[in-house]
Amino acid sequence: MYRALWRSLPGPLLARILILTLMAAVLLIVLDQWVFPWLAATFVDDQATVGGGA
């Protein structure tokens, strides 16, 4: 899979590295801005308790 992605990118080595770096940055931003907050709101754990004493 990675080989197919690498072959489909245009340009010389430095251009491919730059494109992959930008793609990874965009993926991380999308995950941080939309996916992780949605997951946190969807899977709320209200069962948490703190041990109390006797």
C-alpha positions as CSV (number, residue, x, y, z in Angstrom):
1,M,0.0,0.0,0.0
2,Y,2.8,2.4,0.9
3,R,4.6,1.6,-2.3
4,A,1.5,2.4,-4.4
5,L,1.1,5.7,-2.6
6,W,4.8,6.6,-3.1
7,R,4.6,5.7,-6.8
8,S,1.5,7.8,-7.3
9,L,3.1,11.0,-6.0
10,P,4.5,13.4,-8.6
11,G,8.0,15.0,-8.6
12,P,11.4,14.2,-7.3
13,L,12.3,12.8,-3.8
14,L,12.1,16.1,-1.9
15,A,8.7,17.0,-3.5
16,R,7.3,13.6,-2.5
17,I,8.6,14.0,1.1
18,L,7.0,17.4,1.3
19,I,3.7,16.2,0.0
20,L,3.6,13.3,2.4
21,T,4.5,15.6,5.3
22,L,1.7,17.9,4.4
23,M,-0.8,15.1,4.0
24,A,0.2,13.7,7.5
25,A,-0.2,17.2,9.0
26,V,-3.7,17.7,7.5
27,L,-4.7,14.2,8.7
28,L,-3.6,15.1,12.3
29,I,-5.4,18.4,12.2
30,V,-8.6,16.8,11.0
31,L,-8.4,14.1,13.7
32,D,-7.7,16.7,16.4
33,Q,-10.3,19.2,15.4
34,W,-13.3,16.9,14.5
35,V,-12.8,13.2,15.0
36,F,-11.4,13.1,18.6
37,P,-13.9,15.6,20.0
38,W,-16.8,13.7,18.4
39,L,-15.5,10.4,19.9
40,A,-15.2,12.0,23.3
41,A,-18.7,13.3,23.2
42,T,-20.2,10.1,21.8
43,F,-18.5,7.6,24.2
44,V,-19.0,9.4,27.5
45,D,-18.1,7.3,30.5
46,D,-20.4,8.3,33.4
47,Q,-19.6,5.2,35.4
48,A,-16.4,6.6,36.9
49,T,-16.3,6.7,40.7
50,V,-13.7,7.7,43.2
51,G,-13.2,5.4,46.2
52,G,-14.8,6.9,49.3
53,G,-13.9,5.5,52.7
54,A,-15.8,3.4,55.1
